[in-house]
Amino acid sequence: MTSILIAVFSTIGTLAVLFASIGVLRMPDFYLRLSVTVKAATLGVGLLLACAAFIFQDSSITTRAISIVFFLILTAPVAAHMIGRTAYHKGVPTWKGTVIDELKESTAEKPGQYETEGEKSANTGEKKL
């Protein structure tokens, strides 16, 4: 039974990593490449680490594999989000077929949005004590 689980998990994990690498080549812009790579690679590596936990049935290796999968699932989406957001603010172009740009609407500057308290009081004529 264990060998069947190892075969299934390793096949699905390897295919997920393969799809991630194909996605890097096939996707038209940076943001789609980043999304495909993070999602598929996280799934693939998680399944391959589950295979390692099944193969080596030592409790220390199983604990390490589970903790690595936990931190990978916890940190990979956050890191990808921050990389994508930074790329957007740096002006990396989107694909010409992009229809909706929700980040553009939510980050539109409003007058006085980035002023400090001193600048605000100087602009309104108030004196701060």
C-alpha positions as MATLAB code, in Angstrom:
seq = 'MTSILIAVFSTIGTLAVLFASIGVLRMPDFYLRLSVTVKAATLGVGLLLACAAFIFQDSSITTRAISIVFFLILTAPVAAHMIGRTAYHKGVPTWKGTVIDELKESTAEKPGQYETEGEKSANTGEKKL';
ca = [
       0.000    0.000    0.000;
       2.840    2.381    0.820;
       4.491    1.769   -2.548;
       1.243    2.671   -4.334;
       0.979    5.955   -2.390;
       4.610    6.754   -3.157;
       4.067    6.052   -6.856;
       0.911    8.180   -7.037;
       2.297   11.117   -5.035;
       5.623   11.146   -6.863;
       3.909   11.001  -10.260;
       1.512   13.827   -9.428;
       4.295   15.866   -7.813;
       6.603   15.422  -10.777;
       3.830   16.356  -13.204;
       3.061   19.477  -11.173;
       6.696   20.569  -11.321;
       6.717   19.792  -15.070;
       3.594   21.923  -15.567;
       5.241   24.751  -13.623;
       8.270   24.656  -15.898;
       6.092   24.526  -19.022;
       4.077   27.444  -17.630;
       7.224   29.566  -17.429;
       7.718   29.065  -21.148;
       4.093   29.364  -22.250;
       2.664   32.226  -20.215;
       2.759   35.644  -21.909;
       3.797   37.951  -19.065;
       5.662   38.037  -15.778;
       2.592   37.974  -13.550;
       1.087   34.844  -15.095;
       4.470   33.108  -15.045;
       4.865   33.925  -11.382;
       1.378   32.661  -10.544;
       1.730   29.380  -12.413;
       5.192   28.707  -11.083;
       4.383   29.296   -7.428;
       1.138   27.325   -7.386;
       2.315   24.292   -9.335;
       5.804   24.156   -7.826;
       4.443   24.397   -4.282;
       2.079   21.513   -4.941;
       4.788   19.460   -6.639;
       7.430   19.954   -3.981;
       4.886   19.298   -1.247;
       3.910   15.983   -2.805;
       7.539   14.977   -3.345;
       8.298   15.731    0.306;
       5.294   13.614    1.272;
       6.898   10.806   -0.741;
      10.114   11.266    1.217;
       8.147   11.003    4.445;
       6.575    7.744    3.231;
       9.861    6.252    2.039;
      11.860    7.064    5.169;
       9.471    6.129    7.920;
      11.679    7.625   10.587;
       9.846   10.119   12.787;
      12.565   12.764   12.523;
      12.498   12.744    8.720;
       8.701   12.759    8.651;
       8.635   15.713   11.046;
      11.141   17.605    8.912;
       9.195   16.908    5.723;
       5.931   18.060    7.299;
       7.528   21.227    8.670;
       9.118   22.031    5.304;
       5.770   21.586    3.546;
       4.066   23.756    6.177;
       6.557   26.609    5.795;
       6.547   26.275    2.013;
       2.755   26.576    1.895;
       2.934   29.471    4.352;
       5.709   31.502    2.706;
       5.560   30.834   -1.057;
       2.260   32.659   -1.746;
       3.267   35.616    0.412;
       6.636   35.910   -1.317;
       5.020   35.650   -4.751;
       2.487   38.314   -3.803;
       5.212   40.698   -2.686;
       7.340   40.012   -5.786;
       4.344   40.629   -8.050;
       3.336   43.787   -6.229;
       6.867   45.164   -6.392;
       7.079   44.350  -10.096;
       3.779   46.157  -10.655;
       4.976   49.275   -8.841;
       8.263   49.176  -10.749;
       6.303   49.260  -14.007;
       6.708   45.728  -15.368;
       4.194   45.634  -18.252;
       1.147   43.406  -18.185;
      -0.033   41.244  -21.052;
      -1.934   43.087  -23.784;
      -4.895   40.762  -23.194;
      -5.270   41.850  -19.564;
      -8.835   43.080  -19.098;
      -9.068   44.092  -15.431;
      -6.407   45.924  -13.418;
      -7.779   46.048   -9.876;
      -4.466   47.139   -8.369;
      -4.412   50.281  -10.509;
      -7.751   51.381   -9.087;
      -6.855   50.585   -5.486;
      -3.455   52.302   -5.577;
      -4.490   55.492   -7.351;
      -2.986   58.400   -5.447;
      -5.371   60.666   -3.633;
      -4.401   64.270   -2.919;
      -2.474   64.460    0.338;
      -2.246   60.689    0.699;
       1.479   60.606    1.465;
       1.878   63.889    3.357;
       3.291   63.916    6.853;
       1.558   65.752    9.693;
       3.908   68.714    9.310;
       3.182   69.001    5.601;
      -0.554   68.789    6.229;
      -0.506   71.593    8.792;
       1.701   73.711    6.502;
      -0.741   73.254    3.620;
      -3.794   74.122    5.738;
      -2.140   77.036    7.537;
      -2.497   75.483   10.981;
       0.336   75.672   13.462;
       1.195   72.553   15.335;
       2.105   73.009   18.989;
];
